[in-house]
């Protein structure tokens, strides 16, 4: 099985690519987004945006990069707040990670049109 990825977009415009887990995906999304309730919005057959369902009410900042990505592909219902995670669409009801090509498309779009920034290298 090949590795797939999640594309994480922070509210400050920085993004990162992380490995999509083979299991416990809800836990991964809740931890990454820092929320209890996640909401999935399919913006194309290829991309799904996961976000904090209560982000606006919790006072999280607007995520302009995720909002622009959504608006270019589908009519948004408002602004995205807080961290957003992009995955591929579901197959047989199971959310799929992104391929390297999909990651490249997202990075190119965000760097070109949404003012996203590549974060500085860090060590873990």
C-alpha positions as CSV (number, residue, x, y, z in Angstrom):
1,X,0.0,0.0,0.0
2,X,1.4,3.4,-1.0
3,X,1.7,6.3,1.4
4,X,-1.0,8.9,1.2
5,X,-1.1,12.3,2.8
6,X,-3.1,15.1,4.4
7,X,-2.6,18.7,3.6
8,X,-2.9,20.9,6.7
9,X,-3.6,24.6,6.2
10,X,-3.2,26.8,9.3
11,X,-5.1,30.1,9.8
12,X,-1.8,32.1,9.6
13,X,-1.4,30.9,6.0
14,X,1.3,28.3,6.6
15,X,0.8,24.7,5.4
16,X,2.3,21.3,6.0
17,X,2.0,17.9,4.5
18,X,1.6,14.9,6.9
19,X,1.0,11.2,6.4
20,X,-2.6,10.2,6.3
21,X,-3.2,7.5,9.0
22,X,-4.4,4.1,8.0
23,X,-6.7,4.0,11.1
24,X,-8.1,6.3,13.8
25,X,-8.6,9.1,11.2
26,X,-11.3,10.9,13.3
27,X,-8.8,11.1,16.1
28,X,-6.1,12.4,13.7
29,X,-8.5,15.1,12.4
30,X,-9.6,16.2,15.9
31,X,-6.0,16.4,17.1
32,X,-4.7,18.2,14.0
33,X,-7.6,20.7,13.8
34,X,-7.8,21.0,17.6
35,X,-11.5,20.5,17.9
36,X,-14.2,18.1,19.1
37,X,-16.5,18.2,16.1
38,X,-15.1,18.1,12.6
39,X,-17.1,19.0,9.5
40,X,-16.3,17.6,6.1
41,X,-17.1,19.7,3.0
42,X,-16.5,18.2,-0.5
43,X,-15.3,21.0,-2.7
44,X,-14.5,18.8,-5.8
45,X,-14.7,15.1,-6.4
46,X,-10.9,15.1,-5.7
47,X,-10.8,17.2,-2.5
48,X,-12.6,17.3,0.8
49,X,-11.9,20.1,3.4
50,X,-12.2,19.1,7.1
51,X,-12.6,21.9,9.6
52,X,-13.7,22.8,13.1
53,X,-17.5,22.7,13.1
54,X,-17.6,25.3,15.9
55,X,-14.5,27.3,14.8
56,X,-16.4,30.5,14.2
57,X,-18.2,30.3,17.5
58,X,-15.0,29.4,19.4
59,X,-13.4,32.6,18.2
60,X,-10.8,30.9,16.0
61,X,-9.2,33.2,13.3
62,X,-10.4,33.1,9.7
63,X,-8.4,30.7,7.5
64,X,-8.3,32.8,4.3
65,X,-6.2,30.3,2.4
66,X,-8.7,27.5,3.0
67,X,-11.6,29.8,2.3
68,X,-10.1,30.9,-1.0
69,X,-9.4,27.2,-2.0
70,X,-13.1,26.4,-1.2
71,X,-14.5,29.5,-3.0
72,X,-12.6,28.7,-6.2
73,X,-14.0,25.2,-6.4
74,X,-17.4,25.4,-4.8
75,X,-19.7,28.1,-3.3
76,X,-18.6,28.4,0.4
77,X,-21.2,28.8,3.1
78,X,-19.0,31.3,4.9
79,X,-15.4,31.6,6.0
80,X,-13.3,28.7,7.3
81,X,-12.0,29.3,10.9
82,X,-8.9,27.7,12.4
83,X,-6.9,24.9,10.9
84,X,-8.2,23.0,7.9
85,X,-7.2,19.6,6.7
86,X,-7.5,18.6,3.0
87,X,-8.0,15.0,2.0
88,X,-9.2,13.2,-1.0
89,X,-12.8,12.1,-1.3
90,X,-14.2,8.8,0.1
91,X,-14.0,5.4,-1.6
92,X,-16.6,3.0,-0.3
93,X,-17.4,5.4,2.5
94,X,-13.8,5.7,3.7
95,X,-11.9,8.9,3.4
96,X,-8.7,8.6,1.4
97,X,-5.4,10.5,1.7
98,X,-3.9,12.6,-1.0
99,X,-1.4,11.4,-3.6
100,X,1.9,13.3,-4.3
101,X,0.3,14.8,-7.4
102,X,-2.7,16.1,-5.5
103,X,-0.3,17.6,-2.8
104,X,1.6,19.4,-5.6
105,X,-1.6,20.8,-7.1
106,X,-2.7,22.2,-3.7
107,X,0.7,23.7,-2.8
108,X,1.0,25.3,-6.2
109,X,-2.5,26.8,-5.9
110,X,-2.0,28.1,-2.4
111,X,1.4,29.6,-3.1
112,X,0.1,31.2,-6.3
113,X,-3.3,32.5,-5.4
114,X,-4.0,32.3,-1.6
115,X,-0.9,33.9,-0.1
116,X,0.1,30.8,1.7
117,X,3.5,30.5,3.2
118,X,5.9,27.5,3.5
119,X,6.8,27.3,7.1
120,X,10.4,27.4,8.2
121,X,12.2,24.1,8.7
122,X,11.8,22.8,12.2
123,X,13.0,19.8,14.1
124,X,10.7,17.5,16.1
